[in-house]
Amino acid sequence: MLTKQQENRIIRGGIITFWLVFWLLNVVDKTIGGKTILWAGKDRLPKFIEYFASIGINNPTVSSVSLIIISFLEALAFLFMILAFFQFIAGNKSKTRLMFFWGIFISLVVFSIFTMGDQVFGERDELLEHAIYWISLIISWFVFTHSESQLLKFEKSKKKK
């Protein structure tokens, strides 16, 4: 049977690992940028060009710069998730929380940009998808931070008895 500390560690580690793998696969998708053996990614640039053209911006440089900025933010979110993961493995709770916070924050920025873009470009299906990711990030942060505080309350109540 698992102790509450073990359960807490598994849940928190699972949350970090999920977002780490999520951003890893996004970075891989941006790097490969298309279909290869064992990978069916998407080349995002033509889609970005189409989006901007739909609102009258036909300069492909605007699309390219936008994609570069988004890719940079995604890579940054991935970096912070890697750092959070290694701090978690090392048992450093305060650094884990800090790195995970920045990973979540940057992820929220990315999906906020996407949801605004989805509204401007009229992409309602994408809007729903990106809003769900945004909500999932908020829930992940809530569970990550509150699971630790609940465990501390539980341990304090056990000591009083």
Phi, psi and omega per residue, in radians:
M1 nan 2.432 -3.119
L2 -1.459 2.514 3.027
T3 -1.402 2.907 3.104
K4 -1.086 -0.613 3.098
Q5 -1.130 -0.722 3.121
Q6 -1.165 -0.746 3.090
E7 -1.039 -0.803 -3.137
N8 -1.041 -0.796 -3.131
R9 -1.115 -0.693 3.127
I10 -1.122 -0.798 -3.132
I11 -1.114 -0.850 -3.126
R12 -1.116 -0.725 3.092
G13 -1.133 -0.660 3.108
G14 -1.124 -0.698 3.122
I15 -1.127 -0.822 3.113
I16 -1.067 -0.792 -3.112
T17 -1.095 -0.709 3.126
F18 -1.018 -0.898 -3.093
W19 -1.228 -0.529 3.047
L20 -1.083 -0.877 -3.136
V21 -1.166 -0.675 3.105
F22 -0.976 -0.895 -3.112
W23 -1.275 -0.561 3.050
L24 -1.010 -0.846 -3.114
L25 -1.174 -0.570 3.059
N26 -1.160 -0.724 3.116
V27 -1.154 -0.743 3.096
V28 -1.062 -0.752 3.136
D29 -1.065 -0.717 3.120
K30 -1.196 -0.599 -3.119
T31 -1.264 -0.805 -3.131
I32 -1.301 -0.811 3.039
G33 1.133 0.555 3.108
G34 2.918 -2.941 -3.104
K35 -1.585 2.347 3.041
T36 -2.433 -3.053 3.077
I37 -1.170 2.280 3.136
L38 1.158 0.293 3.114
W39 -2.633 2.206 3.115
A40 -2.074 1.134 3.139
G41 -1.390 -3.061 3.128
K42 -2.202 2.490 2.994
D43 -1.494 1.877 -3.009
R44 -1.330 -0.444 -3.054
L45 -1.019 -0.832 3.115
P46 -1.029 -0.627 3.119
K47 -1.173 -0.743 3.098
F48 -1.097 -0.730 3.101
I49 -1.066 -0.753 3.105
E50 -1.089 -0.757 3.123
Y51 -1.023 -0.899 -3.091
F52 -1.175 -0.615 3.091
A53 -1.114 -0.555 -3.123
S54 -1.150 -0.343 3.091
I55 -1.943 0.283 3.032
G56 1.565 0.163 3.084
I57 -1.804 1.769 -3.040
N58 -1.732 0.141 3.140
N59 -1.467 1.970 -3.114
P60 -1.129 -0.321 3.104
T61 -1.132 -0.673 3.114
V62 -1.067 -0.777 3.123
S63 -1.115 -0.768 -3.124
S64 -1.111 -0.796 -3.138
V65 -1.110 -0.720 3.105
S66 -1.059 -0.768 3.132
L67 -1.148 -0.660 3.113
I68 -1.125 -0.757 3.129
I69 -1.092 -0.820 3.124
I70 -1.083 -0.760 3.134
S71 -1.087 -0.689 3.095
F72 -1.088 -0.796 3.136
L73 -1.112 -0.689 3.098
E74 -1.126 -0.729 3.108
A75 -1.136 -0.641 3.102
L76 -1.156 -0.742 3.073
A77 -1.053 -0.752 3.100
F78 -1.052 -0.775 3.134
L79 -1.038 -0.794 -3.139
F80 -1.167 -0.583 3.082
M81 -1.192 -0.632 3.057
I82 -1.093 -0.820 -3.132
L83 -1.082 -0.735 3.109
A84 -1.082 -0.730 -3.130
F85 -1.067 -0.823 -3.115
F86 -1.217 -0.611 3.052
Q87 -1.157 -0.650 3.100
F88 -1.103 -0.809 3.119
I89 -1.062 -0.672 -3.131
A90 -1.307 -0.204 3.113
G91 1.457 0.265 3.138
N92 -1.580 1.645 -3.021
K93 -1.122 -0.734 -3.072
S94 -1.210 -0.707 3.107
K95 -1.242 -0.616 3.072
T96 -1.037 -0.855 -3.127
R97 -1.065 -0.750 -3.136
L98 -1.114 -0.830 -3.138
M99 -1.149 -0.700 3.112
F100 -1.143 -0.687 3.085
F101 -0.989 -0.861 -3.117
W102 -1.152 -0.623 3.056
G103 -1.093 -0.770 3.116
I104 -1.160 -0.784 -3.119
F105 -1.035 -0.847 3.139
I106 -1.119 -0.667 3.083
S107 -1.077 -0.716 3.090
L108 -1.100 -0.681 3.093
V109 -1.088 -0.814 3.142
V110 -1.010 -0.869 -3.087
F111 -1.290 -0.416 3.010
S112 -1.178 -0.771 3.086
I113 -1.061 -0.789 3.134
F114 -1.065 -0.768 -3.106
T115 -1.165 -0.651 3.069
M116 -1.132 -0.764 3.097
G117 -1.078 -0.714 3.127
D118 -1.047 -0.667 3.131
Q119 -1.220 -0.771 -3.140
V120 -1.106 -0.734 -3.077
F121 -1.538 -0.035 3.103
G122 1.275 0.502 -3.131
E123 -1.649 1.441 -3.046
R124 -1.200 -0.632 3.101
D125 -1.139 -0.782 3.106
E126 -1.123 -0.636 3.126
L127 -1.037 -0.802 3.118
L128 -1.077 -0.801 -3.136
E129 -1.048 -0.852 -3.101
H130 -1.208 -0.583 3.079
A131 -1.160 -0.657 3.100
I132 -1.124 -0.718 3.074
Y133 -1.084 -0.738 -3.133
W134 -1.041 -0.825 3.126
I135 -1.122 -0.696 3.116
S136 -1.080 -0.643 3.092
L137 -1.140 -0.746 3.120
I138 -1.089 -0.776 3.119
I139 -1.118 -0.724 3.111
S140 -1.041 -0.776 3.134
W141 -1.121 -0.765 -3.127
F142 -1.058 -0.861 -3.128
V143 -1.124 -0.755 -3.130
F144 -1.035 -0.827 -3.073
T145 -1.372 -0.661 -3.070
H146 -1.414 -0.408 3.092
S147 -1.149 -0.655 3.119
E148 -1.194 -0.775 -3.125
S149 -1.172 -0.628 3.099
Q150 -1.159 -0.658 3.107
L151 -1.134 -0.731 3.117
L152 -1.098 -0.728 3.100
K153 -1.094 -0.718 3.121
F154 -1.086 -0.780 -3.128
E155 -1.140 -0.688 3.105
K156 -1.128 -0.696 -3.135
S157 -1.194 -0.568 3.084
K158 -1.182 -0.647 -3.120
K159 -1.207 -0.582 3.137
K160 -1.201 -0.454 -3.088
K161 -1.380 nan nan
